[in-house]
Amino acid sequence: MKAARLHEFGGDFVVEEVPTPEPGPGEVRVRVGGSGACHSDLHVRTGEIPVHLPALLGHENAGWVDAIGQGAEGFEIGEPVVVFGGWGCGRCRVCLGGQEQLCDTMRWGGIGPDGGYADYMVVPSTRHLLAAGDLDPALAAPLTDAALTPYSAVKKALPRLVPGTTAVLVGAGGLGQYGLQFLKLLSPAAVVVVDSSADKRRLALDLGADQVVDPSDADAMEQIKAASHGEGAAVALDFVGADATMRLGASSLGPQGLFVLVGLAGGSYPFSFFSLPVQATLTSSSWGSRNELEEVLAMARTGRLVSTIERHPLSEINDVFARLAAGQVQGRAVLIP
């Protein structure tokens, strides 16, 4: 089969012919219909997230069941499926509690095991497959991370987002665009979106943001505070994770506010009694559960989620990642084998 593999950290992906994998007992082979190009793979590519080389990445996947290993049940050949990529051991406390994505990261499909930047991928268990129904695989693939991750983050915030409150969303890229939609669909809060890109601020307004702010404005924090009627935000979600964005998000909070870190830019913020509003909470959010993905797919089937995607053949993977690194992908780029 054709696959795009990483042979050295810092290098390009190499599109090459490799043996087509065969599913073992309990496993399922999926013919990939779309695999999302995720910003976190840039961190893998540079070696910040160490993996064994050569690596076959791609953890946002959808396609069709192509072959079924002995004992695998619940799906038929040719059935359209979405792949949940947060594979865990299936035996530890977090796995048995339904949070497999919190198990060993190196078990995740497309991080440790081979992923979907290829014609086919093998999924170790049918518990990681969800019925796609009539969803286009190129649209469904990014839902497994680009939508699932912000959905899980927003769900953590919902108890605090009562009528009259304000949520601040920092970073309106691929994940932030979905995060904005979930905030508007699931909560009564006003949403303020902060992004340095004028294009992304305009897109945020189109997606329902109540206000947008350019962080380079001298009065950016005053604008955010005014939007919350001087109270400060009940919730701030940071989809960037740099020092500056974490500082802005945490500083926007009001008393008992919640800051949720999603972005992987490697920033930090001091946790001390006087660095935060009184009784504020800082937490992170990593991916989402299989059941939460089921909820995301249900919302997508209603047509209420707007997905901004670009479709590219797998052969263009290096161009796609160059544009992704330069911040030139407005939503999500999907690679089609």
Disulfide bonds with the S-S distance in Angstrom:
none
